[in-house]
Amino acid sequence: MICSRAPGKIILFGEHFVVKGFPGLGVALNTYARACVENNDFNYVESKQLGVLFDEKRGFGLNTNIHALINEIRGLGCEKNFRAFIDSSIFISSGMGSSAAVSVALTHAILRFCGLDPSKDLVSKIAFEAEKVIHKRPSGIDNTLATYGGMIYYRSGEFKKIDLEWPENYTILVVNTGIERNTGVVVKDVLDLYERRRDILYNVYLAAEKLVEEALSKIRSGDIESLGELMNIAQGLLYTINVSCKRCEEIIWLLRGSGALGAKLSGAGRGGIVISLFRREDLSKITSILEREGLRYLIAQPDLYGVSQI
């Protein structure tokens, strides 16, 4: 059996503003989707979390992202049939790039299974084609982070990996609000608001750009702690464009009141995940509170390597 894994991700700064050509920062986290592949008479993919995703024998899962990546790999000359098992610790439908991490891990494992070179450029390209089936017009940030890991600066479809050294005494706490949202609807609402109030909101978008540049400066100087204050400012901008929600704000203020250096939503908003920055020694208080509240959470640090064999 051949196994690979790929990390999930968060958007640290810039969500929504990137749609209008402003920059964003995404970070891969050390929470993973794992894919294991072995010989089989027909192609079959099953997820521990979601059940059967693809069953070629029964015609189940055709016209899905899994089918798309299988076709891409077949186009490279691989005709071997396989059985694949997927297990993921990434929150699903929350803005953490779960589907992209699965596509990247599965692509990497199948390429290795077929004896093909699983170069990161090839893996990302195939996973991006699979992502198009789900998201129609994906930005490419999810599959890029799942493949290459680390921190990515992205703007207008261009991606640049940022050198990142992350001190072990700082951690990223990700809390799942438990609220699913329609990303397309939220994005359209934000764009409509921008068009109605362009004269006001353009300056908000400029502020979001300055936040990204300031965050990069702090990261390059090793001043991780200052990111917390910038996260709080970023949340204010996201609230301004109407992508927060009552539950998001409750969790954000709970985190801030329990020792977070900063907290904000991440991704489309109106649900999904809230991210926060903590000193490691301050975690015990908040984790016990989250457990009492019945909130699911992940304690994470950046993954610097991306997809890999396991």
N, C-alpha and C positions, 0 to 999 in steps of 0.2 A: 504494500500500500504506500502511495506517495502522497505526502501532505504538505500544504503551504498555508501561510497565514498572511493577512493584510489588516492594517489598522483602520479604526474609525477616525473621525475628525470632528473638530469644532471650527466655527468661524470666530476668531478672536476680535476682529474689528472689520467693519465695512459692509456687512450684509445689507442688501437692498440698494445701497449707494453705488455698488459696482454696476448695477443695471444701467446707470447713466454715465458710465465711463470713469467713475472714481475708483480709487484703489481699495483693496481688501487684504486682510491677513488671515490665512487659514493654518491650522496646526493639526498634525496627526497625533493621535493619542494611543497609549499602550493598552488599548482594549481592542480585541481582534475578532475577525471572522476567520474560521479555519475550514479548509476544504481538504478532504482526503479522497483519493481516487484509486480504484483497483479494476482489474479486468472484469468484464461482464459480456453477456451475449448481445445486449442492446444498451443504449445510453439511458441512464437513469440517475436522477439527482434528488436527494432527500435532505431536508433541513430538520434539525432537531427541534427548532423553534416553530417552523411553519408547515412541517409535513412535506408531502411529495411536491416538488416543484416542476419536475420534468420526467415523463415516462414515455419514451419513444415507442415502446411496444404497444401501448394503449392509446397513443396519439394525444397524450395529455401534456399541456405546457407548450404546444406549438405557438409560434408568434409571441414568445416571451423573450426577456433578456437572456435567459439561459440558452434558448434555441439560437439566438443571434450569435452568441459567442462560440457555440459549437460549430455553426456554419462558417464563422471566420477562421476557426482553427482547421476545419476540414479543407478550407481553401488553401491552407499551407501544406496540404498533402497528408494530413493525419486521418486515417480511416479506422483507427482502433476504437472499439466500443468500450465503455467504462461504466462503472457504478460509482457515484460520488456521494459523500456524506458531508454535510455542512453543520457546523456548530459555531454560534456567535454570541459574544458577550456585549455586543454593541446594541444600544437601544434602537428599536425598529421604529420607522416613521416618526423620527424625532428631530431630524436635522443633523445626525451624526454620520451620514454617508454609509449607512448599512448596506444598501444594495450595491454600491460601488465597491465596498470592501469585499463582499461576496463574489462579485464579478472578477475582481482582481485576483483574489486567492484561488478561485476555481480555474481561471485562465492559466495562472502560473503552474498550478498542479497538473492540469491536463497537458500543457506544453511539455512539462518534464516527463509525464507518463508516456507521451508520444516520442520522446527522445529528441525533441526540438529545443532550440536555445530559448530559454525564458528571459530574454533581455527585457529590462524595465520599459524601454521605449515600445517594444512590441506588446507587452502585457497591457500597458496603459492604452495603447491604440485600440486593442481588441475590446477592453473593458469599456472604453468610451462608446464604441458602437453598440455595446449591450445597454449602456445607460440611455442611449437615445430612444430605445424601445419603451423605457419607463417614463422618462422625463421629457421626451420630444426634443427639447432644445436645451440640453444641460450645458452648464458653464464649462465643465471639464475639471473643476477644482476637486470634486470628490474623488474621481479616479486618479487624478494626479497625486493627491496626498496619500491615498491608499497605496499607490505604487512606489513613490519616492520617499515618503515619510517627511519628518522635519516640519519646517515652517515654509509656507509658500506665500510670496507677494504676488497678487494677481490684479491685472488691470486690462480691460478691453481684450480679453482672450489671450493675453500674454502672461506667462508664469515664470517666476524667478525664485529659485530656492535660496533661502536666507540661512547663513551660518548661525547655528543656535547652540548655545551652551546653557543648560538648564540646571540650576543648583538643586540638589536633592532635598534641601530643606523647604522648598516651595512646591506646592501641589495644586492641581486643578481639580476642583470638586464639581462634578456634573450632576444636576438634579433633573429628573424627568417629571415634568408637570402632570403627565398623564393625559394631557389634552392633545388630541390629534387635530391637525389643521390642514386645509387645502392650500398648498404652497402657491399654486397658480392664482387662486383667488386673492390671496394676500398681496402678491406681487402686483397684480392688476390694480388693486385698491390703492397701493402706494403710488403707482405711476399716475393714476387718475388724480390723486391728491396733488402730486407734483405739478401736473399740467394746470390744475385750477389755481394753485398758489405758488407758481414758479418764482414770482418776484420775492416772496418770503423764503421759500424753501431752498432756493439756490444757495443761500448763505449757510443753511444747515448742512447741505452737501459739502460745501467748502470746509466747514468745521470738521466733518467726518474725514475728509482728506488729511487735514492737519493732524487729527488724532492718529491716523495710520503712520504718518511720517514721524510723529513724536514717539509712538510706540517702538518703531524701528530703531530710533536713536537710543531709547532706554535699553532695548534688548542688546544692541551692539556694545553698549557700555557695561552690560552686566547688571543693570539696575532693574531687576525683575519686580521688586516690591512696588515701584512707581507705576507699574502696569495696572495695579488695583484702582488707583484714582482715575486713570484713563478709562478703565472699564465702566466706572460709575458715570463718567461724562458721556460715554458712548450710549449707555442705557437711556440717558436723558434725551439724546438725539433720536433714538429708536421710539421712545414714548411720543416724541413730537410728531413723528410720521405715522403714528397710530398703529403700531404693530405689537404693543405690549398687551397685557390682559390682566384682569383682576388677580387671577391665581399666580401669574408671572410675578406681579408686583409683591404679592404676599410672600412668595418664596425668596425673592430678591432681598426684601427687607428683613426677613428671618435670617438669611445668610449674613447680611451686613451687621445685624445686631448680635451675631454669634461669633464674631471675630474675622469675618471675611475682609480682606484688603480691598476687594472690589467684587461686584457681581452684576451680571447683565444677561439678557436672553441671548441666544445664539441661533442663527438660522432665520427662517421665515418669520418666526414670532407667533403671537396669539396662541401660544401653547408650545409644544415641543420641549426643548431643554433650556435650563438656566445654568450658566457657568459662573464659577467664582474662583478667586485666587486666595489660598490660605497658606500661612506658615504651617508646616507639618505638625508642630507642637500644639497648634490650636484646633486640631481636627476633632478631638475626642468629644468635646461638648456638642458640636453641631451634628455629628453622626448619630449620637444618641437621640437628639431632638428629631432628626429626620426619620429615624426608625419609629419613634412614638407617633409621628404624624403619618406613618404609612407611605412615605415617599421613597421611591427607588433612587439610588444614587451610585455614582462611580467615583472612585478616588484614582486620579490618573496623573501621569506626566507625559511630556511629548515623546512620541516614538520617532527616533532619528533615522531609521533605516528603511521603513516601508515594507513592501512584500518580501517574504523570505521563505525558504524551505524549513520545515520542522520535522 
